Amino acid sequence: MPSLPLQSPARFVPPFAVSFANVAGDSDVVSAANPLPVAAAPATAPAVLAGSVNASGVLGPFQPVAGRPVMLSLAGTWAGQVKVMRSTDGGTTKQPLTALGQAYGTYVANIYEPVWEEGEIGASLYLDITLSSGSISYRMGQ
């Protein structure tokens, strides 16, 4: 078989570029003037909310970084309820979490799992702990 140089079938080069959907849903080509819309990761993680309690109370605030999962660990021998609460006014008003209109973020047993992903800068989370017996160790972090 003879060796032939590769040739383009036409006198043009088809453009290939990375693009993304803009606010209107149209495709925008990535360029120096139109970079990919990304968010920079924070330089430091927020301070962890951690400790142990043997009485009911509200603990916090935990200041989550927006767009990253919040991990909650509950451990110990205890009976009661732990409810994750959210505030956007520095803790003056605390609201329970909901998902699809249903209560969310209420726990009655030991866990270690992602419990929330905050979308608003400046929002804070709290733990509303109601113990009927025992003691609980908690840790909320990212």
MOVEN-V621461 format. One line per field, one symbol per residue. ss: DSSP state (H for helix, E for strand, L for the rest). phi: phi as a letter, one per 30 degrees, with the letter a starting at -180 (. if undefined). burial: + if it has 9 or more other ideal C-beta (glycine too) atoms within 8 Angstrom, else -. A space follows every 50 residues. Layout:
ss->???
phi->???
burial->???
This chain:
ss->LLLLLLLLLLLLLLLLLLEEELLLLLEEELLLLLLLLLLLLLLLLLLLEE EEELLLEEEEEELLLLLLEEEEEEEEEEEEEEEEEEELLLLLLLEELEEL LEELLEELLLEEEEEEELLLLLLEEEEEEEEEEEEEEEEEEL
phi->.ddcddbddbcbcddbbdbbddedjddcddaddbdedbcddddbddddcb lbbbbdlcckcccdddibdccbcbbkcabkbbbdcbbcbijdcccddbbh icebicbbadbbadcabdccdjdbcbccccccaibbcbabab
burial->-------------------+-------+-+---------------+-++- --+----+++++-+++-+-+++++-+-+-+-++++++---+--+-++--- ----+++---+---++-+----+++++++++--+++++++++
